[in-house]
Amino acid sequence: MQEHYDLCVIGGGPAGEKGAAQAAYFGKKVCLIERAAKPGGAAVNTGTIPSKTLRETALYFSGLRQRGMYGVDYRVKSDLTVGDFMYRERAVVESAWQHIEHNLERHRITRIQGQAHFTGPGTVAVMRFKEAPREITADVFLLATGSRPTHPSDVPFDGRVVVDSDDVLSLSAIPRRLVVIGGGVIGCEYAGIFAALGVRVTLVNAKERLLMQLDADLSDALRQEMTRRLGIQVILDSGVTAIRVDGDLATVTLTDSREVVADCVLYCAGREGNAQELGLAAAGVRTNDRGFVLVDTHFRTPNPRIYAAGDLIGFPALASTAMEQARVAMCHAFDLKYKTAVSNVLPYGVWTVPEIATVGLGEDDARGQGIKVEIGKAWFRDNPRGQIIGDTEGFVKLVFRVSDQTIIGASVVGEGACELIHIPAAVIQLGGTLDYFIQCVFNYPTLSDAFKYAAYDGLQRLQKRVSAAMEPRSHTPLATRGATPPGTSPATPAAPGTA
Ligand SMILES: Cc1cc2nc3c(=O)[nH]c(=O)nc-3n(C[C@H](O)[C@H](O)[C@H](O)COP(=O)(O)OP(=O)(O)OC[C@H]3O[C@@H](n4cnc5c(N)ncnc54)[C@H](O)[C@@H]3O)c2cc1C
């Protein structure tokens, strides 16, 4: 028997759930096919929520946030078991399942469990155990099958000693020594989590910096904190030539022939789209060589009835954007005029230790594009809230155009970075300038207040530029910092100094 829907969604992660809910909210008859027993995809089951919960758990058990603050020497709870470590993760994941299931029910979305693949341009077959395939037709399809860790053939994954970011959640014991291969977001996050628990972590990265997409000062701050505070051995600019497993131990050979021995190797160097089993050729949908589906600006594939969103289309591969892409795609598919595009001001959060977040253009990228920019920076160590909570290494940074002081980017390193970043994100979205931060009153004492001081710093840097331009050949030092009168850049109203 054939079933027909207005919309058939394949994949029950963030993109699938939100795309389905968006169409159902506007009265469409929607089904959602998910092969796993529980919804939520990588975000709930293997990625975002588990890793963020484990980070909190690790910080709690290690007392890392408090270390050095009260004259008490905090140590990792000595008899910590995997059960202790995973307890909170289970509770949070179960609550996320309930929340999604409630959302799907509330929108009267038909849930179908099974593995879906196209049998024609408008027909999908759903396979479940030994049951006969269920045939679904629909006016519109949304592909939201996400991504999976890349498994190079020369890496001996066994789910026990050599694991990927999915398997790491089911380790039977916390390793004593861990090698993390890959200095991207997932590698850096897990390196920090395990190091906080007292595991001896070595992080190997093929590139010369961690998190290459960040400004160099952010990436350096992360490396320093990982090394100094967490004791992680960070090896940059080095490939891995072999991974060998002998019993319960792995030996990782680096390009310079050095060997690192560990109880566990976490390989997280790349992901690929879950497209192979979808039978996309039958539907006229194309992918690139990493299995990512090709779409236009409306998230539409070459088959105008089939849309794709989330990790399956590649960059930026975040739960936050996956949801919004799917909503926008469904508004286009059903001509809902409710949303027309995903905002181009996308916050980007990395839950390393320390936390890092960015939005808009980075300083290095802006300069690389030839945009004349200046920055303003303020350190948490100069902020009373930073002192209270013991975050003395964190900072906020604003990137703005010299010509009109419009904020075009911002970043935060340190406690609460991924929350704080939404303040400059809103200012960028609304086309604001440094003046927003100068005029705004922030609660005191808060880390948010650091943005005001970053704006003052930006004005002072502008003033220095003006002074330098006026006296190009003078070797007279600029006025001593403390005595410098308030900034008076021609482009700015009299700057208020940093009182
Ligand atoms: C360790 C880790 C940490 C992360 N941290 C963050 C973070 O902090 N913030 C953030 O925004 N993002 C984070 N992400 C990324 C985030 O998890 C993904 O961007 C997000 O889950 C993508 O959502 P999606 O709906 O596109 O795909 P997924 O969440 O992968 O969901 C796809 C679903 O499709 C199902 N499926 C696949 N094929 C089929 C089929 N043929 N038939 C039926 N069902 C199928 C799968 O079972 C799965 O449930 C992290 C990812 C990882 C791995």
The ligand as a Gaussian input file, in Angstrom:
#p B3LYP/6-31G(d) Opt

LIG

0 1
 C       31.121000      15.253000      18.910000
 C       30.257000      16.277000      18.241000
 C       30.023000      17.485000      18.868000
 C       29.212000      18.446000      18.278000
 N       28.999000      19.633000      18.918000
 C       28.191000      20.563000      18.368000
 C       27.911000      21.785000      19.049000
 O       28.419000      22.014000      20.136000
 N       27.069000      22.667000      18.480000
 C       26.478000      22.422000      17.273000
 O       25.697000      23.280000      16.800000
 N       26.716000      21.281000      16.593000
 C       27.562000      20.355000      17.123000
 N       27.809000      19.176000      16.458000
 C       27.219000      18.990000      15.126000
 C       25.773000      18.561000      15.214000
 O       25.642000      17.386000      15.982000
 C       25.259000      18.335000      13.814000
 O       25.517000      19.501000      13.058000
 C       23.778000      18.072000      13.784000
 O       23.444000      16.934000      14.529000
 C       23.319000      17.876000      12.325000
 O       21.960000      17.636000      12.318000
 P       21.277000      16.865000      11.097000
 O       19.826000      16.831000      11.422000
 O       21.717000      17.450000       9.837000
 O       21.890000      15.388000      11.119000
 P       21.975000      14.309000      12.273000
 O       21.869000      14.926000      13.608000
 O       23.182000      13.513000      11.977000
 O       20.675000      13.411000      12.059000
 C       20.545000      12.597000      10.956000
 C       19.550000      11.489000      11.270000
 O       19.230000      10.809000      10.061000
 C       19.107000       9.410000      10.328000
 N       19.322000       8.696000       9.066000
 C       20.443000       8.631000       8.315000
 N       20.225000       7.940000       7.183000
 C       18.940000       7.550000       7.220000
 C       18.108000       6.816000       6.330000
 N       18.569000       6.369000       5.156000
 N       16.826000       6.580000       6.682000
 C       16.334000       7.024000       7.866000
 N       17.070000       7.734000       8.739000
 C       18.344000       8.002000       8.415000
 C       20.186000       9.161000      11.375000
 O       19.902000       8.000000      12.121000
 C       20.089000      10.427000      12.220000
 O       19.201000      10.278000      13.298000
 C       28.613000      18.187000      17.026000
 C       28.829000      16.958000      16.379000
 C       29.645000      16.020000      16.983000
 C       29.862000      14.697000      16.290000

